[in-house]
């Protein structure tokens, strides 16, 4: 089995230098670092990430907890996070919380010691409160929470303005009977989108009606059922 000593010998540097390169120490010159990584690749040597994290207190990994992993929306969210993480030389660990407080806590607990920070999509008060407690263990970024948490950074989605823009686009095309398929009751994203929908109609002088607000739960099945029932 190849060891760090073998990499140091092949690269013509000390073991300490190899360790600094693997730990991302900026005091090592670019040419030396390249030589070390090249030697490691040629010898098929994989640094021990667990041992490295004990030395540096960093894992170079981020946790991502989403309510679901199925569907185009979540796949795009994951792809964006993964792209940004790789640019910063981080890996991502992804799990689903199914919008459950217990599953959110369980997933976060399993990631403890394996990640440097956690990204959580929490759209209801229970999961937001739980994410706030988790932030006492490691840094947490909330995706579009229904309420602010002082200990967490926040990235918000333009739910209201997005729904409003969609309705205004249809109105500009001459459509007047515009329906919306809502999300789960009590969900912050769903409520913001419904408000944006209603606001756009009201600005155009049209009164929103319950007939055109069809219940859904953000799943493809509910969307299909709502669209089918609305077309009859």
Backbone as JSON, one array per atom type, in Angstrom:
{
  "sequence": "XXXXXXXXXXXXXXXXXXXXXXXXXXXXXXXXXXXXXXXXXXXXXXXXXXXXXXXXXXXXXXXXXXXXXXXXXXXXXXXXXXXXXXXXXXXXXXXXXXXXXXXXXXXXXXXXXXXXXXXXXXXXXXXXXXXXXXXXXXXXXXXXXXXXXXXXXXXXXXXXXXXXXXXXXXXXXXXXXXXXXXXXXXXXXXXXXXXXXXXXXXXXXXXXXXXXXXXXXXXXXXXXXXXXXXXX",
  "N": [[0.84, -1.2, 0.0], [0.54, 2.17, -0.87], [2.16, 4.87, 0.77], [2.27, 8.03, 2.57], [4.89, 8.6, 2.84], [6.02, 7.43, 0.58], [5.0, 9.08, -1.4], [6.24, 11.49, -0.74], [8.91, 10.81, -1.22], [8.84, 10.31, -4.0], [8.15, 12.82, -4.95], [10.24, 14.31, -4.13], [10.35, 15.77, -1.77], [9.81, 16.72, 1.69], [8.05, 14.73, 4.17], [6.49, 16.36, 5.76], [6.02, 18.5, 4.04], [4.44, 17.31, 2.07], [2.22, 16.73, 3.63], [1.39, 19.32, 4.26], [0.6, 20.21, 1.73], [-1.57, 18.49, 1.17], [-3.25, 19.37, 3.14], [-3.93, 21.84, 2.32], [-2.3, 24.03, 2.85], [-1.2, 27.27, 2.34], [1.39, 28.1, 2.31], [3.04, 26.55, 0.86], [4.71, 26.44, -2.21], [3.35, 26.86, -5.58], [4.47, 25.27, -7.63], [5.74, 23.24, -6.2], [3.52, 22.11, -4.9], [2.11, 21.16, -7.09], [3.88, 19.21, -7.97], [3.75, 17.41, -5.87], [1.04, 16.6, -5.91], [0.99, 15.43, -8.42], [2.73, 13.28, -8.06], [1.27, 11.89, -6.16], [-0.97, 11.18, -7.66], [0.18, 9.54, -9.63], [1.07, 7.46, -8.07], [-1.26, 6.56, -7.14], [-2.25, 7.41, -4.66], [-4.37, 8.09, -1.96], [-5.21, 10.67, 0.12], [-5.86, 10.42, 3.63], [-8.83, 11.41, 4.61], [-10.16, 11.53, 7.07], [-8.11, 11.48, 8.97], [-6.83, 13.79, 8.19], [-8.76, 15.75, 8.77], [-8.71, 15.7, 11.52], [-6.33, 16.95, 12.02], [-6.53, 19.47, 10.77], [-9.01, 20.42, 11.5], [-10.93, 20.64, 9.61], [-13.11, 19.4, 7.07], [-13.55, 19.74, 4.43], [-16.0, 19.37, 3.26], [-19.5, 19.76, 2.63], [-22.73, 19.68, 4.04], [-25.97, 18.97, 2.76], [-29.34, 19.41, 3.16], [-32.45, 18.71, 2.02], [-36.03, 19.07, 1.54], [-36.96, 17.14, -0.23], [-35.63, 14.97, -2.79], [-36.41, 14.49, -5.27], [-37.4, 15.35, -8.58], [-37.31, 18.11, -10.92], [-36.82, 20.68, -9.87], [-35.45, 20.33, -7.37], [-33.23, 18.93, -8.3], [-31.94, 20.86, -9.79], [-31.29, 22.7, -7.8], [-29.49, 21.17, -6.29], [-27.52, 20.76, -8.24], [-26.56, 23.37, -8.62], [-25.51, 23.95, -6.06], [-23.54, 21.96, -5.88], [-21.86, 22.69, -8.0], [-20.85, 25.2, -7.16], [-19.61, 24.4, -4.8], [-17.59, 22.64, -5.71], [-15.97, 24.41, -7.1], [-14.79, 25.67, -4.99], [-13.33, 23.62, -4.06], [-14.66, 21.8, -2.43], [-16.59, 18.98, -1.29], [-19.91, 17.55, -1.44], [-22.38, 16.32, 0.81], [-25.42, 14.81, 0.58], [-28.8, 14.72, 1.66], [-32.23, 13.81, 2.37], [-34.8, 15.44, 4.16], [-37.47, 15.21, 4.21], [-39.17, 17.18, 5.06], [-39.43, 16.82, 7.77], [-39.05, 17.27, 11.21], [-37.81, 15.44, 12.96], [-36.39, 13.78, 11.15], [-34.73, 15.67, 10.02], [-33.12, 16.39, 12.21], [-31.94, 13.89, 12.71], [-30.5, 13.39, 10.32], [-28.72, 15.55, 10.32], [-27.31, 14.98, 12.64], [-26.01, 12.64, 11.9], [-24.2, 13.63, 10.13], [-22.46, 15.07, 11.6], [-19.19, 16.01, 12.39], [-18.32, 15.25, 9.95], [-18.68, 17.23, 8.15], [-18.12, 20.69, 7.21], [-20.0, 22.65, 7.23], [-23.56, 23.33, 6.91], [-26.24, 23.22, 4.61], [-29.57, 24.02, 4.53], [-32.88, 23.51, 3.48], [-35.59, 24.91, 4.72], [-38.87, 25.3, 5.16], [-40.93, 25.6, 6.94], [-42.05, 26.56, 10.26], [-41.24, 24.66, 12.25], [-39.01, 23.16, 11.21], [-37.29, 25.26, 10.71], [-36.76, 26.24, 13.28], [-35.47, 24.02, 14.35], [-33.21, 23.94, 12.69], [-31.99, 26.23, 13.59], [-31.11, 25.42, 16.13], [-29.31, 23.46, 15.36], [-27.33, 25.01, 14.29], [-25.72, 25.65, 16.38], [-23.87, 23.74, 16.47], [-22.5, 23.52, 13.98], [-21.8, 25.8, 11.21], [-24.72, 27.08, 9.58], [-26.62, 27.48, 6.65], [-29.62, 28.76, 5.59], [-32.07, 27.93, 3.21], [-34.37, 29.89, 1.82], [-36.09, 30.3, 4.24], [-39.09, 30.33, 6.3], [-39.0, 32.16, 8.24], [-36.68, 34.4, 9.83], [-33.52, 33.46, 11.28], [-31.35, 34.32, 13.72], [-28.81, 33.21, 14.07], [-28.17, 32.01, 11.71], [-27.15, 32.18, 8.28], [-28.92, 33.37, 5.36], [-30.44, 32.45, 2.29], [-32.66, 33.63, 0.03], [-35.56, 32.81, -1.95], [-37.21, 34.21, -4.8], [-40.15, 34.05, -4.47], [-42.65, 35.45, -4.37], [-42.35, 37.61, -6.27], [-41.67, 36.08, -8.48], [-43.96, 34.49, -9.0], [-45.74, 36.54, -9.47], [-44.61, 37.73, -11.78], [-44.94, 35.64, -13.61], [-47.74, 35.5, -13.89], [-48.25, 38.06, -14.85], [-46.99, 37.89, -17.31], [-48.64, 36.05, -18.67], [-50.98, 37.53, -18.7], [-50.19, 39.63, -20.33], [-50.1, 38.32, -22.73], [-52.69, 38.18, -23.34], [-54.36, 36.47, -21.97], [-56.96, 35.77, -19.62], [-58.36, 34.13, -17.85], [-56.75, 32.72, -15.52], [-55.23, 30.18, -13.82], [-53.89, 28.71, -10.78], [-51.83, 26.23, -9.31], [-51.64, 25.37, -6.09], [-49.37, 25.07, -3.24], [-48.52, 22.97, -0.36], [-50.63, 23.45, 2.5], [-49.84, 25.98, 4.8], [-47.19, 26.08, 4.08], [-44.41, 28.11, 3.57], [-43.25, 28.91, 1.08], [-45.32, 28.26, -0.71], [-47.37, 29.95, 0.17], [-46.29, 32.49, -0.34], [-46.07, 32.45, -3.14], [-48.74, 32.2, -3.88], [-49.71, 34.62, -2.95], [-48.31, 36.35, -4.66], [-49.43, 35.64, -7.09], [-52.14, 36.38, -6.71], [-51.79, 39.11, -6.28], [-50.84, 40.05, -8.75], [-53.07, 39.6, -10.39], [-54.94, 41.26, -9.15], [-53.8, 43.77, -9.59], [-54.21, 43.97, -12.27], [-56.84, 44.41, -12.38], [-58.48, 42.24, -12.04], [-60.42, 39.95, -10.22], [-59.29, 37.56, -8.0], [-60.38, 34.16, -7.88], [-61.64, 31.39, -6.01], [-62.07, 29.18, -7.51], [-60.1, 29.01, -9.44], [-57.87, 28.52, -7.97], [-56.25, 25.88, -7.39], [-55.83, 23.15, -5.22], [-52.67, 21.7, -4.28], [-49.62, 19.8, -3.67], [-46.97, 20.19, -4.24], [-45.93, 17.96, -5.49], [-45.31, 15.98, -8.46], [-47.43, 14.31, -9.11], [-49.66, 15.43, -7.79], [-49.77, 17.81, -9.17], [-50.37, 16.94, -11.76], [-52.87, 15.77, -11.31], [-54.31, 18.0, -10.45], [-54.19, 19.66, -12.71], [-55.52, 18.07, -14.54], [-58.11, 17.83, -13.41], [-58.82, 20.45, -13.5], [-59.12, 20.91, -16.18], [-61.41, 19.84, -17.02]],
  "CA": [[0.0, 0.0, 0.0], [1.3, 3.41, -0.96], [2.07, 5.71, 1.96], [2.66, 9.42, 2.38], [6.35, 8.58, 2.72], [6.3, 7.12, -0.82], [4.7, 10.29, -2.17], [7.3, 12.46, -0.45], [10.12, 10.37, -1.91], [8.65, 10.49, -5.44], [8.08, 14.25, -5.26], [11.49, 14.93, -3.72], [10.1, 16.73, -0.7], [9.66, 16.09, 3.0], [6.71, 14.27, 4.52], [5.77, 17.54, 6.27], [5.57, 19.29, 2.89], [3.31, 16.58, 1.48], [1.09, 16.92, 4.54], [0.91, 20.7, 4.09], [-0.11, 20.28, 0.44], [-2.86, 17.82, 1.3], [-4.09, 20.14, 4.06], [-4.25, 23.12, 1.71], [-1.48, 25.09, 3.41], [-0.8, 28.19, 1.26], [2.83, 28.42, 2.39], [3.74, 25.69, -0.1], [4.68, 27.01, -3.54], [2.48, 26.21, -6.56], [5.2, 24.22, -8.34], [5.93, 22.13, -5.27], [2.22, 21.48, -4.7], [1.8, 20.41, -8.32], [4.74, 18.03, -7.98], [3.22, 16.48, -4.86], [-0.22, 16.03, -6.41], [1.32, 14.56, -9.55], [3.28, 12.05, -7.49], [0.17, 11.17, -5.51], [-1.79, 10.6, -8.73], [0.92, 8.45, -10.27], [1.16, 6.35, -7.11], [-2.63, 6.25, -6.74], [-2.34, 7.62, -3.22], [-5.52, 8.88, -1.53], [-5.03, 11.17, 1.5], [-6.86, 10.0, 4.6], [-9.59, 12.63, 4.96], [-10.48, 11.52, 8.49], [-6.9, 11.9, 9.69], [-6.57, 15.19, 7.84], [-9.69, 16.61, 9.47], [-8.26, 15.79, 12.91], [-5.21, 17.9, 12.06], [-6.91, 20.8, 10.31], [-10.36, 20.74, 11.97], [-11.76, 20.88, 8.43], [-13.37, 18.19, 6.3], [-13.73, 20.14, 3.03], [-17.28, 18.81, 2.81], [-20.68, 20.49, 3.06], [-23.95, 18.9, 4.09], [-27.15, 19.58, 2.13], [-30.58, 18.75, 3.56], [-33.59, 19.23, 1.28], [-37.26, 18.34, 1.86], [-37.08, 16.01, -1.15], [-34.55, 14.92, -3.78], [-37.02, 14.1, -6.54], [-37.98, 16.42, -9.38], [-36.38, 19.02, -11.6], [-36.46, 21.8, -9.01], [-34.41, 19.94, -6.42], [-32.02, 18.55, -9.03], [-31.27, 22.1, -10.16], [-30.72, 23.24, -6.56], [-28.32, 20.34, -5.98], [-26.48, 21.01, -9.24], [-25.97, 24.67, -8.33], [-24.69, 23.83, -4.85], [-22.38, 21.13, -6.2], [-20.97, 23.47, -8.86], [-20.16, 26.2, -6.34], [-18.75, 23.69, -3.85], [-16.42, 22.12, -6.4], [-15.09, 25.53, -7.39], [-14.06, 25.95, -3.75], [-12.67, 22.36, -3.71], [-15.44, 21.11, -1.41], [-17.52, 17.95, -1.71], [-21.2, 17.71, -0.75], [-23.12, 15.16, 1.29], [-26.82, 15.2, 0.37], [-29.81, 13.86, 2.24], [-33.57, 14.37, 2.37], [-35.41, 15.52, 5.48], [-38.91, 14.99, 4.03], [-39.84, 18.24, 5.83], [-39.69, 16.28, 9.11], [-38.1, 17.74, 12.22], [-37.03, 14.29, 13.45], [-35.45, 13.34, 10.12], [-33.74, 16.73, 9.89], [-32.17, 16.23, 13.32], [-31.21, 12.63, 12.53], [-29.54, 13.55, 9.22], [-27.68, 16.48, 10.76], [-26.49, 14.29, 13.64], [-25.15, 11.67, 11.21], [-23.17, 14.37, 9.4], [-21.57, 15.74, 12.55], [-17.8, 15.57, 12.31], [-17.99, 14.91, 8.56], [-18.89, 18.41, 7.31], [-17.72, 21.99, 7.75], [-21.18, 23.5, 7.28], [-24.78, 22.67, 6.47], [-27.23, 23.99, 3.87], [-30.87, 23.42, 4.85], [-34.1, 24.14, 2.99], [-36.58, 24.77, 5.79], [-39.96, 26.2, 4.79], [-41.96, 25.69, 7.97], [-41.47, 26.99, 11.54], [-40.6, 23.58, 13.01], [-37.68, 22.85, 10.68], [-36.45, 26.44, 10.89], [-36.34, 26.25, 14.69], [-34.5, 22.93, 14.5], [-31.98, 24.38, 12.02], [-31.36, 27.19, 14.49], [-30.4, 24.67, 17.17], [-28.19, 22.77, 14.72], [-26.28, 26.0, 14.02], [-24.82, 25.71, 17.53], [-22.86, 22.69, 16.25], [-21.69, 23.96, 12.84], [-22.48, 26.87, 10.48], [-25.9, 26.67, 8.81], [-27.22, 28.41, 5.71], [-31.01, 28.39, 5.33], [-32.6, 28.27, 1.89], [-35.74, 30.39, 1.81], [-36.86, 29.95, 5.44], [-40.31, 31.11, 6.5], [-38.68, 33.21, 9.21], [-35.24, 34.58, 10.01], [-32.86, 32.92, 12.47], [-30.19, 35.2, 13.88], [-27.53, 32.48, 14.02], [-28.01, 31.38, 10.39], [-27.21, 32.98, 7.06], [-30.14, 33.05, 4.62], [-30.56, 32.7, 0.86], [-34.1, 33.62, -0.21], [-36.08, 32.66, -3.3], [-38.16, 35.26, -5.15], [-41.43, 33.39, -4.68], [-43.71, 36.43, -4.64], [-42.13, 38.3, -7.55], [-41.67, 35.09, -9.55], [-45.35, 34.17, -9.33], [-46.32, 37.76, -10.05], [-44.09, 37.89, -13.14], [-45.55, 34.61, -14.46], [-49.12, 35.9, -14.17], [-48.2, 39.26, -15.71], [-46.63, 37.44, -18.65], [-49.84, 35.48, -19.27], [-51.91, 38.64, -18.94], [-49.69, 40.37, -21.49], [-50.42, 37.53, -23.91], [-54.12, 38.28, -23.57], [-55.13, 35.5, -21.18], [-57.66, 36.37, -18.49], [-58.71, 33.08, -16.89], [-55.44, 32.16, -15.16], [-55.32, 29.36, -12.61], [-52.63, 28.35, -10.13], [-51.85, 25.03, -8.47], [-50.98, 25.82, -4.88], [-48.56, 24.1, -2.52], [-49.1, 22.5, 0.91], [-51.13, 24.45, 3.44], [-48.87, 26.36, 5.83], [-45.85, 26.14, 3.53], [-44.06, 29.5, 3.29], [-43.07, 29.11, -0.36], [-46.64, 28.21, -1.35], [-48.13, 31.14, 0.53], [-45.72, 33.64, -1.04], [-46.41, 32.34, -4.56], [-50.17, 32.48, -4.01], [-49.85, 36.07, -2.78], [-47.83, 36.97, -5.88], [-50.47, 35.35, -8.1], [-53.3, 37.23, -6.44], [-51.41, 40.52, -6.43], [-50.78, 40.36, -10.18], [-54.44, 39.66, -10.9], [-55.57, 42.46, -8.59], [-53.24, 44.94, -10.29], [-54.78, 43.99, -13.62], [-58.27, 44.64, -12.26], [-59.18, 40.96, -12.04], [-60.62, 39.44, -8.87], [-58.96, 36.13, -7.88], [-61.47, 33.31, -7.42], [-61.21, 30.11, -5.45], [-62.18, 28.15, -8.56], [-58.84, 28.93, -10.17], [-56.78, 28.21, -7.04], [-56.42, 24.44, -7.23], [-54.9, 22.63, -4.2], [-51.6, 20.78, -4.66], [-48.65, 19.6, -2.58], [-45.62, 20.31, -4.83], [-45.49, 16.74, -6.16], [-45.75, 15.91, -9.85], [-48.73, 13.65, -9.14], [-50.71, 16.39, -7.43], [-49.84, 18.77, -10.26], [-51.07, 16.29, -12.85], [-54.27, 15.62, -10.92], [-54.93, 19.33, -10.42], [-54.34, 20.13, -14.1], [-56.56, 17.24, -15.17], [-59.42, 18.18, -12.87], [-59.14, 21.81, -13.9], [-59.37, 20.99, -17.61], [-62.7, 19.22, -17.33]],
  "C": [[0.88, 1.24, 0.0], [1.07, 4.27, 0.27], [2.49, 7.13, 1.62], [4.18, 9.54, 2.23], [6.76, 8.32, 1.26], [6.05, 8.35, -1.7], [5.79, 11.33, -1.98], [8.58, 12.1, -1.2], [10.01, 10.62, -3.42], [8.64, 11.96, -5.83], [9.36, 14.98, -4.89], [11.32, 15.99, -2.66], [9.98, 15.97, 0.61], [8.22, 15.62, 3.21], [5.86, 15.44, 5.01], [5.22, 18.38, 5.13], [4.37, 18.63, 2.22], [2.06, 16.8, 2.33], [0.51, 18.33, 4.39], [0.12, 20.85, 2.79], [-1.5, 19.67, 0.56], [-3.82, 18.6, 2.21], [-4.41, 21.54, 3.54], [-3.46, 24.29, 2.27], [-0.93, 25.97, 2.29], [0.69, 28.55, 1.3], [3.66, 27.56, 1.43], [3.59, 26.3, -1.5], [3.85, 26.19, -4.52], [3.19, 25.06, -7.28], [5.42, 23.0, -7.46], [4.63, 21.37, -5.06], [1.84, 20.63, -5.91], [2.61, 19.12, -8.37], [4.22, 16.97, -7.01], [1.95, 15.81, -5.36], [0.03, 15.08, -7.59], [1.85, 13.23, -9.06], [2.18, 11.21, -6.85], [-0.72, 10.48, -6.55], [-1.1, 9.39, -9.35], [1.01, 7.22, -9.37], [-0.22, 5.89, -6.63], [-2.78, 6.33, -5.22], [-3.53, 8.52, -2.89], [-5.27, 9.35, -0.1], [-6.18, 10.71, 2.39], [-7.6, 11.23, 5.1], [-9.92, 12.69, 6.44], [-9.28, 11.99, 9.31], [-6.61, 13.37, 9.42], [-7.49, 16.12, 8.61], [-9.33, 16.75, 10.95], [-7.15, 16.82, 13.06], [-5.65, 19.31, 11.77], [-8.24, 21.3, 10.87], [-11.27, 21.11, 10.81], [-11.92, 19.57, 7.66], [-13.44, 18.46, 4.81], [-14.97, 19.47, 2.43], [-18.42, 19.65, 3.39], [-21.88, 19.55, 3.05], [-25.09, 19.68, 3.44], [-28.37, 18.77, 2.52], [-31.75, 19.45, 2.87], [-34.85, 18.45, 1.65], [-37.46, 17.09, 1.0], [-35.91, 16.07, -2.13], [-35.1, 14.61, -5.17], [-37.56, 15.33, -7.26], [-36.93, 17.39, -9.9], [-35.93, 20.16, -10.71], [-35.3, 21.45, -8.09], [-33.12, 19.53, -7.13], [-31.23, 19.79, -9.44], [-30.62, 22.76, -8.94], [-29.43, 22.49, -6.21], [-27.19, 20.63, -6.96], [-25.79, 22.35, -8.98], [-25.06, 24.63, -7.12], [-23.41, 23.06, -5.15], [-21.37, 21.91, -7.04], [-20.17, 24.47, -8.05], [-19.19, 25.53, -5.36], [-17.48, 23.19, -4.51], [-15.44, 23.23, -6.78], [-14.23, 25.89, -6.18], [-13.35, 24.7, -3.22], [-13.33, 21.68, -2.51], [-16.27, 20.0, -2.07], [-18.83, 18.15, -0.95], [-21.76, 16.34, -0.35], [-24.59, 15.55, 1.3], [-27.76, 14.19, 1.02], [-31.16, 14.57, 2.19], [-34.15, 14.35, 3.78], [-36.91, 15.23, 5.43], [-39.73, 15.97, 4.87], [-40.2, 17.78, 7.24], [-38.62, 16.76, 10.08], [-37.21, 16.6, 12.7], [-35.99, 13.84, 12.43], [-34.37, 14.39, 9.88], [-32.68, 16.6, 10.98], [-31.32, 14.98, 13.14], [-30.14, 12.77, 11.44], [-28.4, 14.45, 9.64], [-26.74, 15.81, 11.76], [-25.53, 13.31, 12.96], [-24.01, 12.35, 10.46], [-22.17, 15.05, 10.32], [-20.17, 15.15, 12.49], [-17.36, 15.26, 10.89], [-18.13, 16.12, 7.64], [-18.4, 19.68, 8.01], [-18.9, 22.95, 7.87], [-22.36, 22.79, 6.67], [-25.7, 23.65, 5.75], [-28.57, 23.29, 4.05], [-31.99, 24.21, 4.17], [-35.18, 23.86, 4.01], [-37.7, 25.78, 5.56], [-41.07, 26.28, 5.82], [-41.31, 25.99, 9.31], [-40.73, 25.9, 12.29], [-39.2, 23.28, 12.53], [-36.75, 24.04, 10.81], [-35.91, 26.51, 12.31], [-35.28, 25.18, 14.94], [-33.17, 23.31, 13.87], [-31.24, 25.39, 12.88], [-30.57, 26.51, 15.59], [-29.17, 23.97, 16.59], [-27.03, 23.74, 14.5], [-25.34, 26.19, 15.21], [-23.69, 24.7, 17.39], [-21.93, 23.05, 15.1], [-22.48, 25.02, 12.07], [-23.61, 26.34, 9.62], [-26.34, 27.81, 7.91], [-28.62, 27.9, 5.4], [-31.42, 28.84, 3.94], [-34.07, 28.63, 2.04], [-36.56, 29.98, 3.04], [-38.1, 30.83, 5.58], [-40.1, 32.22, 7.51], [-37.17, 33.25, 9.41], [-34.76, 33.93, 11.3], [-31.54, 33.65, 12.62], [-28.86, 34.48, 13.71], [-27.23, 31.89, 12.65], [-27.98, 32.42, 9.28], [-28.4, 32.49, 6.23], [-29.98, 33.37, 3.14], [-32.05, 32.55, 0.52], [-34.44, 33.47, -1.68], [-37.13, 33.74, -3.55], [-39.53, 34.65, -5.46], [-42.52, 34.36, -5.1], [-43.54, 37.05, -6.02], [-42.11, 37.33, -8.72], [-43.07, 34.73, -9.98], [-46.03, 35.37, -9.99], [-45.89, 37.94, -11.5], [-44.72, 36.87, -14.09], [-46.97, 34.99, -14.85], [-49.14, 37.11, -15.1], [-47.84, 38.9, -17.14], [-47.85, 36.87, -19.37], [-50.88, 36.56, -19.57], [-51.5, 39.43, -20.18], [-49.97, 39.64, -22.8], [-51.92, 37.52, -24.22], [-54.98, 37.3, -22.79], [-55.77, 36.19, -19.97], [-58.08, 35.34, -17.43], [-57.44, 32.28, -16.56], [-55.56, 31.44, -13.82], [-53.92, 29.13, -12.02], [-52.84, 27.07, -9.33], [-51.02, 25.35, -7.24], [-50.09, 24.72, -4.3], [-49.22, 23.69, -1.22], [-49.56, 23.65, 1.8], [-50.09, 24.71, 4.53], [-47.44, 26.44, 5.34], [-45.54, 27.57, 3.11], [-43.92, 29.8, 1.82], [-44.42, 29.18, -1.07], [-47.43, 29.47, -1.06], [-47.61, 32.38, -0.21], [-46.1, 33.62, -2.52], [-47.89, 32.66, -4.79], [-50.43, 33.98, -3.87], [-49.41, 36.81, -4.04], [-48.83, 36.81, -7.02], [-51.66, 36.28, -7.93], [-52.99, 38.7, -6.66], [-51.38, 40.92, -7.91], [-52.17, 40.49, -10.78], [-55.13, 40.94, -10.42], [-55.07, 43.72, -9.29], [-53.82, 45.08, -11.69], [-56.29, 44.21, -13.59], [-59.1, 43.38, -12.27], [-59.27, 40.44, -10.6], [-60.28, 37.95, -8.8], [-60.15, 35.35, -7.35], [-60.94, 31.96, -6.97], [-61.23, 29.0, -6.5], [-60.86, 27.93, -9.28], [-57.62, 28.7, -9.27], [-56.92, 26.74, -6.63], [-55.4, 23.89, -6.23], [-53.88, 21.65, -4.79], [-50.65, 20.61, -3.5], [-47.2, 19.58, -3.08], [-45.11, 19.02, -5.46], [-46.0, 16.75, -7.6], [-47.14, 15.29, -9.97], [-49.85, 14.64, -8.83], [-50.87, 17.44, -8.52], [-50.62, 18.21, -11.43], [-52.57, 16.17, -12.54], [-54.99, 16.96, -10.93], [-55.18, 19.85, -11.83], [-55.44, 19.36, -14.81], [-57.95, 17.62, -14.71], [-59.83, 19.57, -13.33], [-59.49, 21.94, -15.37], [-60.73, 20.41, -18.0], [-63.81, 20.27, -17.43]]
}
